[in-house]
């Protein structure tokens, strides 16, 4: 025999925990809706601000790239005074951008070529610490190492080259730097270490002819 269904009274409905929680939440929202509106507006302002700032930074970097290009044209034309002035302008006006960082390299190279090794070291070290252009990192390391050699400090020159070897991911650049290190190791009498470097390069796949010749020449110096 079926039991009669229990009738739910209005009082029990009013005391339903779920309904009470919904009512409580709704009441809380109604009471604090102005606060939530302010929070929502605040989030929107932040999003808009980030978007505007990103676009502004992108535009700033584009202008820096254009200014760097003009400086490099002057450098290519051997107008060193103008090139130096424009590179320093990029460094000052577009600080924090990649064009400004790369201007450090080109300023460093100009001073290096002029024999002003203190200024060259300052700019090249700045690029070496911040730069991401892998094509310029190897050249930076060679100039910094050469300055150390000119000052009679071959061990520090070797450290600079080794740091660049570990930093670069470009195989040709890495092999070229390994041969540079081998050359320096030969100069201080570390023949076996130099030999290992040379053989490491000679066993590389798809080794360019020029690097193979350089490696064989260094190997010949050890054998003689």
Secondary structure, 3 states (H helix, E strand, C coil): CCCCCCCCCHHHHHCCHHHHHHHHHHHHHHHHHHHHHHHHHHHHHHHHHHHHHHHHHHHHHHHHHHHHHHHHHHHHCCCHHHHHHHHHHHHHHCCCCHHHHHHHHHHHHHHHHHCCHHHHHHHHHHHHHHCCCHHHHHHHHHHHHHHHHHCCCHHHHHHHHHHHHHHCCCHHHHHHHHHHHHHHHHHCCCHHHHHHHHHHHHCCCCCCHHHHHHHHHHHHHHHC
